[in-house]
Amino acid sequence: MPVETLIERLASLPGVGRRSAERLAFHILKSDSADAKALAKSIEDAKTRIRNCRICSNLSESETCAICDDTTRDRAIVLVVEQPKDLMALEETATFKGIYHVLLGRLNPLEGVGPGDLTIGDLLDRVKVPTLNAGGTLIREVVLGLNPTFEGDGTAVFLAQELHAIAATRRESGEPDLIVSGLARGLPMGAPLEYANKAVLADAIAGRRRLE
């Protein structure tokens, strides 16, 4: 039955239980046909037109996202986040003026998620080779903005080690130093960035600390 199929599809979404799925399904059925078709079209467009930015892996309709293309931003500072939704939460603060790198996940050995399953290699390449960064800009600071969870902290530790190795190589060759910093710990432990309010996120960005 189409109604039951719709309910099952909705119930399979994260955070949507059976009762909520039923309410959504009946709301859609009561809506105008134009509204229902517009919803279906928006889902289809999102799946067919949205891709990952070739530079930072953020969601984008073109090869590069609007943030990487924005010449007014400081492309020498890159804030690393786990998912596009974390980037969106940080952008709402209107505090960070650099650019981003989206890992599309976090390290989780218990679930078989290793460095090769994320965009960690792309990040390290961006730091090593300026032409791979937006505007061909040399990155001088990487801010680790991972979620304050066990897996997020583990990912941050791994990235910090890799980035410090690049920084050491830069110093030995006389190149500009690379700063590795992290968001201030005003963020509650275990709480995803997407659920933190704008003021907390703004303070976390402004109070970021250098990771040694």
C-alpha positions as CSV (number, residue, x, y, z in Angstrom):
1,M,0.0,0.0,0.0
2,P,1.5,3.4,-1.0
3,V,0.7,5.0,2.4
4,E,2.4,2.2,4.4
5,T,5.4,2.4,2.1
6,L,5.6,6.2,2.6
7,I,5.4,5.7,6.4
8,E,8.2,3.1,6.3
9,R,10.4,5.3,4.2
10,L,9.9,8.2,6.5
11,A,10.5,6.0,9.6
12,S,13.9,4.9,8.2
13,L,15.2,8.5,8.4
14,P,17.4,9.3,11.4
15,G,15.5,10.6,14.4
16,V,12.1,9.8,12.9
17,G,10.1,7.1,14.8
18,R,7.0,5.3,13.6
19,R,4.6,7.9,15.2
20,S,6.4,10.8,13.7
21,A,6.5,9.1,10.3
22,E,2.8,8.6,10.4
23,R,2.2,12.3,11.2
24,L,4.5,13.4,8.4
25,A,2.9,11.0,5.9
26,F,-0.7,12.1,6.7
27,H,0.5,15.7,6.5
28,I,1.8,15.1,3.0
29,L,-1.4,13.4,2.0
30,K,-3.5,16.3,3.2
31,S,-1.2,18.9,1.5
32,D,-1.9,20.3,-2.0
33,S,-0.6,18.2,-4.8
34,A,1.7,21.1,-5.8
35,D,3.3,21.1,-2.3
36,A,3.8,17.4,-2.3
37,K,5.4,17.4,-5.8
38,A,7.6,20.4,-4.8
39,L,8.9,18.3,-1.8
40,A,9.6,15.3,-4.1
41,K,11.3,17.6,-6.6
42,S,13.5,19.2,-3.9
43,I,14.6,15.7,-2.8
44,E,15.3,14.7,-6.4
45,D,17.3,17.9,-7.0
46,A,19.3,17.5,-3.9
47,K,20.3,13.9,-4.9
48,T,21.1,14.7,-8.5
49,R,22.6,18.2,-8.3
50,I,24.5,18.3,-5.1
51,R,28.1,17.1,-5.0
52,N,31.2,17.5,-2.8
53,C,33.5,20.5,-3.4
54,R,36.7,19.2,-5.0
55,I,38.7,21.4,-2.6
56,C,37.0,21.1,0.8
57,S,34.4,18.4,0.3
58,N,31.6,20.7,1.5
59,L,28.2,20.3,-0.3
60,S,28.1,22.3,-3.5
61,E,26.1,22.6,-6.8
62,S,29.3,23.2,-8.7
63,E,32.9,21.9,-8.8
64,T,33.9,24.2,-5.9
65,C,31.7,25.6,-3.2
66,A,30.8,29.2,-2.6
67,I,33.0,29.4,0.5
68,C,36.1,28.3,-1.3
69,D,35.3,30.6,-4.2
70,D,34.8,33.6,-1.8
71,T,37.9,35.8,-2.3
72,T,37.1,37.9,0.8
73,R,37.8,35.0,3.1
74,D,41.2,34.2,4.6
75,R,42.1,31.1,2.6
76,A,45.3,30.6,4.7
77,I,43.2,29.4,7.7
78,V,41.3,26.1,7.4
79,L,38.8,24.9,9.9
80,V,38.4,21.1,9.9
81,V,35.0,19.6,10.7
82,E,33.4,16.2,10.5
83,Q,30.3,16.8,8.4
84,P,28.7,19.6,6.3
85,K,26.1,20.1,9.0
86,D,28.9,21.1,11.4
87,L,30.1,23.7,8.8
88,M,26.6,25.1,8.6
89,A,26.4,25.5,12.3
90,L,29.7,27.3,12.5
91,E,28.8,29.6,9.5
92,E,25.6,30.7,11.4
93,T,27.9,32.4,14.0
94,A,29.3,34.7,11.2
95,T,32.5,34.6,13.3
96,F,34.9,32.5,11.3
97,K,36.4,34.2,8.2
98,G,38.6,31.4,7.0
99,I,37.6,28.4,4.9
100,Y,36.9,24.8,5.8
101,H,37.7,21.1,5.2
102,V,35.0,18.5,5.7
103,L,36.3,15.0,6.7
104,L,32.9,13.4,5.9
105,G,33.2,11.4,9.1
106,R,35.6,10.6,11.9
107,L,38.0,7.8,12.7
108,N,36.3,4.8,14.4
109,P,38.5,1.7,14.3
110,L,35.7,-0.4,16.0
111,E,33.5,0.3,13.0
112,G,36.3,-0.1,10.5
113,V,36.6,3.6,9.7
114,G,40.2,4.5,9.0
115,P,42.0,7.5,7.5
116,G,41.5,6.1,4.0
117,D,37.7,6.2,4.5
118,L,37.8,10.0,5.2
119,T,39.1,13.0,3.3
120,I,42.2,13.2,5.6
121,G,44.6,12.6,2.6
122,D,43.0,15.5,0.8
123,L,43.5,17.8,3.8
124,L,47.1,16.9,4.2
125,D,47.7,17.4,0.5
126,R,46.1,20.8,0.7
127,V,48.5,21.7,3.5
128,K,51.5,20.4,1.6
129,V,50.7,21.7,-1.8
130,P,49.3,25.3,-2.0
131,T,47.9,24.9,-5.5
132,L,45.4,22.3,-4.1
133,N,44.0,24.9,-1.7
134,A,41.5,27.6,-2.6
135,G,43.2,30.4,-4.6
136,G,46.5,28.5,-4.5
137,T,47.0,29.9,-1.0
138,L,49.6,28.5,1.4
139,I,47.8,27.3,4.6
140,R,49.3,28.8,7.7
141,E,46.8,27.6,10.3
142,V,44.6,24.5,10.6
143,V,41.9,24.6,13.2
144,L,40.6,21.3,14.4
145,G,36.9,21.6,14.9
146,L,36.0,18.0,15.5
147,N,33.0,17.1,17.8
148,P,34.0,16.8,21.5
149,T,33.4,13.0,21.6
150,F,35.7,10.0,22.1
151,E,36.0,9.4,18.3
152,G,36.2,13.1,17.5
153,D,39.0,13.6,20.0
154,G,40.8,10.6,18.6
155,T,40.5,11.9,15.1
156,A,41.9,15.3,16.3
157,V,44.9,13.7,17.9
158,F,45.7,11.7,14.7
159,L,45.4,14.9,12.6
160,A,47.5,16.9,15.0
161,Q,50.3,14.4,14.7
162,E,50.2,14.4,10.9
163,L,50.0,18.2,10.8
164,H,52.9,18.7,13.3
165,A,55.0,16.5,11.1
166,I,54.3,18.8,8.1
167,A,55.1,21.8,10.3
168,A,58.4,20.3,11.3
169,T,59.3,19.8,7.6
170,R,58.4,23.4,6.8
171,R,60.6,24.7,9.6
172,E,63.5,22.6,8.4
173,S,63.2,23.9,4.9
174,G,62.8,27.5,6.0
175,E,59.1,27.7,4.9
176,P,56.4,29.7,6.8
177,D,55.3,27.9,10.0
178,L,52.1,25.9,10.2
179,I,49.9,26.5,13.3
180,V,47.7,23.7,14.5
181,S,44.9,24.8,16.8
182,G,41.7,23.5,18.3
183,L,38.4,25.1,19.3
184,A,38.1,26.3,22.8
185,R,36.5,23.8,25.2
186,G,33.4,25.8,26.0
187,L,31.7,23.1,24.1
188,P,30.1,20.5,26.3
189,M,31.7,17.0,26.1
190,G,29.7,14.7,23.9
191,A,27.5,17.3,22.4
192,P,27.7,17.6,18.6
193,L,28.6,21.0,17.1
194,E,25.2,21.2,15.3
195,Y,23.4,21.4,18.6
196,A,25.5,24.1,20.2
197,N,24.1,27.6,20.2
198,K,25.7,30.4,18.2
199,A,27.3,32.2,21.2
200,V,29.0,29.0,22.3
201,L,30.4,28.3,18.9
202,A,31.5,31.9,18.4
203,D,33.4,31.7,21.7
204,A,34.9,28.4,20.7
205,I,36.3,29.9,17.5
206,A,37.5,33.1,19.0
207,G,39.2,31.2,21.9
208,R,40.8,28.5,19.8
209,R,44.1,27.4,21.3
210,R,47.3,26.2,19.6
211,L,47.9,22.5,19.8
212,E,51.5,21.6,20.6
